Amino acid sequence: MLHGGDLSWAIERFGGAESDWLDLSTGINPHAYPLETGVSGPAWRNLPGQAGLDHLIGAARKAYDCPESLALVAGPGTQILISQIPYLLPEGPVALCGPTYTSHASAFTRAGRTPEEVSTPHALPDRAKIAVIVNPNNPDGRLTDPQSLLAIARELTERGGALVLDEAFADVMPGASLLPHITDENVVVLRSFGKFFGLAGLRLGFMAARPSLARQMSERLDSWAVSGPAQEIGRAALNDKDWQQVMVRQLADEMADLTICLGENGLGVFGGTPLYALAGHRDAHKLHDALARQHIWTRVFDYAPTWIRFGLPGSAEGLRRLAQALAEAQKAL
């Protein structure tokens, strides 16, 4: 499965060393949570303990405003959780609101449950037992309000089904999360750690769900699913509200600058979040290649040939480099 953030293919095709590239192919915060405090020696030497995991879960529960009716499971990234969810849900037709993050459809297909794609959360078929919604959506940033999602969750619960809600980018959009509004609805909520905190390599993610389903997921993950260093770093970052508030404002400012840069160079931004901008261009794939020849890596989509996605450059220098490369690419096109 193709994802952003792996420059090996780009280097093989367009040359250069990894340090030569400006990688804008992901929606990962370029300003990672600071790790000056380091990780304790025991976290490296010892097997991860239950106490450390409990502290991490407690920090996540508070940070995400997770209701008491739901249990919280920590795993080595949400990708692993996505792959296991189809095996834990009730039988019945699956609807997926798309186009969206392709791993959800792939996971259900591997489990023998090919989902039906619908264009909007409000167009779910009456026969659907399971609905999968990414909110805010990736790659277009479409946002569905919590009250609409709650109504969908209640309807699916009454059918004996469930709503699967991927909130991977909700950290950068305050008020977007459904978690604070859930009571007894059957909802499975995924929260990514690495995207907002800029520590994707740590591999940490969370799933909130009813206790019985959360218990099944924990059993599938088995022992020591989250490393000791991930437990310590995750707990510190999730508890650091001051850093989070400052970072949300900073990312919004940097996305405004990126949007202006893209507009000045002939690209219309029509979607995204504070971590990525989705723009339109008549020759998006050619523009992608033209930027790659200047060692700037972006994201394009086979199902939408006019779409091109840009992550944040992360610095004024990176933004200037992108602006210059876009100007050169437009001349070449």
N, C-alpha and C positions, 0 to 999 in steps of 0.2 A: 504494500500500500504506500502511495506517495504522500509524503508530508513535507512541509517547509522545514528549513533549518539544517538540511544535510547538503553541504556544499560539494561533496565528493563528485557527484555527477556533473555539476557546473564546472568544477576544476578540470575534470577529464575532458569536457567538450571545449571549454573556452580558455583553459590554461590558468597560470598564476598559482600562487600559494594561498593558503587559507587567509593569511594576514593581509593579502592584497584586496580581499573582497569586502564589500559593504553588503551584509546580508539583511535584506528587508523582506525575506520570504515568510517570516513567522509573525505571530501576534504576541510575542514575548516582550515584556518590559525590558528595554535596554539598560535600565538603571537597577541593577540587582540589589536586593536587601543586603546591607553591609554585614560582613562576617568577622569584624575585628575581634569580637569576643572569643572567636574560635569555638571548638568543640572539645568537651572534656576527654581526658585520656580513657576513662572507662567506656565511654560511648564508642570508641574505636576498638577497644580490646575485648569487650564483653558482648555476649549475645544480647539483643534488645530485650529489655525487661517489661513486664506488665505495668509497673509504676510509671515508667517513662511514656508508655503508650497512653495510659489513662490521663496523664498531664497534657499530652498533645491533644487528645480528644476533647478534654475540657476547654482548652484554649480555642479549638476550632468551633466548639458548640457556642461559645460566647461570641467569637468573631463573626460567625455566620448567623447569629440569632436563631439557632436551631430550637424548635419547640420540644418540650419534654415528651410529647407523644411519639417522637421519632428517635431512633437510635442512630448513632454515627459510627461509620466504619472508616478507618484509614487504610490506604493501600499505596503501592508503589507507582503512583500516577493514576489519573483517571482512565487512561487507555486500557489498562488491565481490567478496571471495573466495568468499562463499556463492553468488553469482550465476554464478560460473565453474566451480565444482567439478563440477556434473553433466556437463559436457562432457569431463571428464578421466578419468572413472571407467569401469570395464568395463561392457559391456552386460549387461542382465539386470534382473529385478524389484527394485524398491526398496521397503524397509519403513521407515516413519517412526514413531518412538515419540512418541505425542502424547496429549492436545493439547499443543502446544509453540509455539515461535517460528515464526510462519507463513511467514517468508521462505524457509525450507528447502523446504517443499512447493511454494511458488510458483516457486522456481528450477528444481526438477526438472520441474514441469509445463511451464514455458516451454521446457525442453529436450526436450519430448515424452516425458517419463518420469514420469508421474503416480504418486506413491508410494502404497502401501497403509498406512493408519494402524493401528498396533497400540497396545494400552493399556499395555504394559510391555515392557522390553527382553527379558524372559524368554519373550515370546510371539511371537518373530520366526518367520515362516513358513519352512518348510524350503526353499522355492523361492527365497527372497530371496538376491540376490547382494550388494546394497548395503543397509546399515542406517544410519540417521541417528538419533543420540541426542544430546540436549542435556543436559549433566550438569555442575552441577546444573541441573535443568530450569527453563525459564521458561514459564509464570508460577508453578508450584506448588512449585518448589524441590526436587522429588524427586531424591534422590541415589542413584546406583548405584555400588556399591563397585568399586574398581579390579580386583579379581580376577574378578568377574563380567564386567566389560567385557573383560578380557583373554581370557576363555574365549570370549566372543562374537566377538572379533576373530580369534582363531585358527580358529574354525569358518568364518567368512566367508572368511578367507584360503585355507583348504583348498578352498573352493568356487570359487576364482578371483575372489573379490569383495573388498570392503573395508568397513571401519567408518569412518563419518564422525562425529566426536565434537566437538561444540561446547562448549568449556569457557569460555564468555564470563564466567561468574561464579565460576570456580574460584579466583581470587585471594583471595577472602574466605572460602574454606573450605579451610584447609590440609589436605593429605592426600587431597584429592578428585581430583587430576589423575592421568590414566593415563600421562602422558608418561614418568615415571621408570621405569615397568614394561615399556615396549615394547622388544622385541628385534627380531625379524624379521617381525612381524605387519604386514599391510597396513592401516595406520590413518592417517587424515587428521585432524589435531587443529587446531582453531581456537582462538586466544587473542585476546581483546579487550584493548586497552590503555586505551581511553577510559573504560570503566565504573569500574574500580577506582581509577584515578588521577584521575578526575573531569575529564578533558580530552577529552570526546567530540568537541568541535569541531576537535581536532587531526587527526582521521581517521587512525588508525594501528591496524593489527591484524596478526596473524601466522598463518601456516599451517605446521604441521610435517607432513611426508610423506616417502615414499620419494624419493630424489634424482630419479628420472625424472619423477615426477609434479610435484615441486616445480619442476623445470626448465620443464615445460609451463606451469605457472601463471606463472612469471616471464616467459615469452614472451608470454603473454596480457596481462599487466600492462604490458609494454613498458617503455620508458625512463622514468626519473624518477618512478616511481610514488609514492615517499615523499619529501616535500619536505625541504629542508635543515633548516628549523626543527624539523620532526617528528623527524628523525634525532637532532638534538642533545638535544631535550627528552626523547624516548623513552629515549635512552641514559642520561641522568642519572637519570631516574626509576627505570628498571629496575635500575640499580646501587645505588640508595639503599635498602638493606635495613633500616636503622634506621627510616626513615619508614614503610616497608611494615609492619613488625611493630607499630609504634605504631598505625597506622591500622586494622589488622585488629582489634585490641582495642577501639579507639574505636567502630568501626562495630557491633561485637557489643553494646556497652553501649547505644548509641543505639537499636538494634533492640529491645532488651529494653524500653526506655522506650516506644517506639512500640507494642509489643505490649500493654503494660499500658494505655496510653491507649485503644487500640481496644477492648480488653476492657471497660474501664470505661464505654464508650459503646455497648455492646450488640453489638459485632462479634466474632465468633469467628475468631481467626487460625488457619488450618489448614495454611499452607504459606508458603514464601518462602526468602529467604537474608538475610544481614546487610545487603543493599542494598534489599530490598523485602519487604513483608508481603502475603500473599494472605489476604483475609478473606471470610467469608460473611455475606450479608444477604438477607433474603427479597425486598427491593425494591432490589437493588443499583443498578440503572439510575436509579431515582428518587432514591436517596441521592446518586449521582454528580451528578445535575442540581442537587439541593439544595445540595451543597457548591460546585458551580460558580457558583451564584448568589451565593455568598460569596467568589468568586474563589479557590477551591481546586480544583485540577485533579487528578483521579485517573484510573485506568484500569479500564474495564469490558470485558467480553468477550461478543460475540454468541453464542458457542457455550456459554456458561455464565452464564445470566442472574442467578444468585445470587452470582457472584464479583465482588469489587472489590479492586484492588491499590493499595497505598500505598507510595511511595518514602519515604525518610527526609526529615523536614523540615529537618534540618541545624542546628537551634539550639533552645534551650529556648523562645525566643519563638515559633518556628515550631510547636513541639509544642503550646504553650498555645493558639495560634491554631486549630490543627486541633481540639483538644479542645473549644473553645468552639463552633466551627462544627459539629462532630458533634452536640453537645448541641442546638443550634438546629435542625439538620436533622432530628433524631429527633422533635422537637416538631412540625415541619411535616409529617412523614410520619404 
